[in-house]
Amino acid sequence: MKVSDINQKNNMLQNVGQANSTHPPEKNQKPGEADAKTASGDRVEFSTRSREMQKIYEVLQTTPEVRSDKVSEIKKRIEDGQYRVDSETLAEKIIKESILDLIK
């Protein structure tokens, strides 16, 4: 996945979060649940996709942007001279990404 794709998805999730913050749930109500009682007796129900997007947004909020443990491991391997990159695999991935970018 490209970094720009992650940024686009993160922006989309932020928009979902902003939309939810403009109509905050009542104190006894869980996020993502609709207010079943309204003045006119109408009901509002969020779609399954909306609830899934809310869960994704919550997970992204708690996920660190940098995985320090992974970065430390790779730094150590580089320092020890144990980190090797397969140039053919790397080239193949670069070409595939380029082709996918052209298709989009």
C-alpha positions as CSV (number, residue, x, y, z in Angstrom):
1,M,0.0,0.0,0.0
2,K,1.3,3.4,-0.9
3,V,1.7,6.1,1.8
4,S,-0.6,8.4,-0.2
5,D,-3.3,5.7,0.0
6,I,-2.9,5.6,3.8
7,N,-3.2,9.3,4.0
8,Q,-6.4,9.3,1.9
9,K,-8.0,6.6,4.0
10,N,-6.9,8.5,7.2
11,N,-8.5,11.7,5.9
12,M,-11.7,9.8,5.1
13,L,-11.8,8.4,8.6
14,Q,-11.2,11.8,10.1
15,N,-14.2,13.1,8.1
16,V,-16.3,10.3,9.6
17,G,-15.0,11.3,13.1
18,Q,-15.8,14.9,12.5
19,A,-19.3,14.1,11.3
20,N,-19.9,12.1,14.4
21,S,-18.6,14.9,16.6
22,T,-21.1,17.4,15.2
23,H,-23.9,15.2,16.6
24,P,-22.4,13.7,19.7
25,P,-24.3,10.8,21.3
26,E,-26.0,11.2,24.6
27,K,-24.1,10.3,27.8
28,N,-25.7,6.9,28.2
29,Q,-25.3,6.1,24.5
30,K,-22.4,4.2,23.0
31,P,-20.6,5.8,19.9
32,G,-22.2,4.7,16.7
33,E,-25.6,3.9,18.2
34,A,-28.6,5.9,17.0
35,D,-31.0,7.9,19.1
36,A,-34.1,5.7,18.9
37,K,-36.4,8.3,20.4
38,T,-36.9,11.6,18.6
39,A,-39.5,14.3,18.8
40,S,-41.4,13.0,15.7
41,G,-41.0,9.3,16.6
42,D,-38.6,8.7,13.7
43,R,-35.7,6.3,14.1
44,V,-32.2,6.6,12.9
45,E,-30.0,3.6,12.3
46,F,-26.5,3.6,11.2
47,S,-25.5,1.1,8.4
48,T,-23.2,-1.8,9.0
49,R,-20.6,0.0,6.9
50,S,-20.9,3.1,9.1
51,R,-20.4,1.1,12.2
52,E,-17.4,-0.7,10.7
53,M,-15.9,2.7,9.7
54,Q,-16.3,3.9,13.2
55,K,-14.5,0.8,14.6
56,I,-11.7,1.3,12.0
57,Y,-11.4,5.0,13.0
58,E,-11.1,4.0,16.7
59,V,-8.4,1.5,15.9
60,L,-6.4,4.0,13.9
61,Q,-6.6,6.5,16.7
62,T,-4.9,4.1,19.0
63,T,-2.4,2.8,16.5
64,P,1.0,4.5,16.6
65,E,2.2,6.0,13.4
66,V,5.7,4.5,13.8
67,R,6.3,1.0,15.0
68,S,9.3,1.7,17.2
69,D,10.0,-2.0,17.8
70,K,10.1,-2.8,14.1
71,V,12.3,0.3,13.4
72,S,14.7,-0.7,16.2
73,E,15.0,-4.2,14.9
74,I,15.8,-3.1,11.3
75,K,18.3,-0.5,12.6
76,K,20.1,-3.2,14.6
77,R,20.2,-5.6,11.6
78,I,21.6,-2.8,9.4
79,E,24.3,-2.0,12.1
80,D,25.2,-5.7,12.4
81,G,25.4,-6.1,8.6
82,Q,22.6,-8.7,8.6
83,Y,20.0,-6.7,6.7
84,R,19.8,-7.7,3.1
85,V,17.5,-6.5,0.4
86,D,16.7,-8.8,-2.5
87,S,17.1,-6.4,-5.4
88,E,14.9,-8.5,-7.8
89,T,12.0,-8.6,-5.3
90,L,12.4,-4.9,-4.7
91,A,12.4,-4.1,-8.5
92,E,9.4,-6.4,-9.0
93,K,7.4,-4.5,-6.3
94,I,8.4,-1.1,-7.7
95,I,7.2,-2.2,-11.2
96,K,3.9,-3.6,-9.9
97,E,3.2,-0.4,-7.9
98,S,4.0,1.7,-11.1
99,I,1.6,-0.4,-13.2
100,L,-1.2,-0.2,-10.5
101,D,-0.7,3.6,-10.4
102,L,-1.1,3.8,-14.2
103,I,-4.3,1.7,-14.1
104,K,-5.9,3.9,-11.4
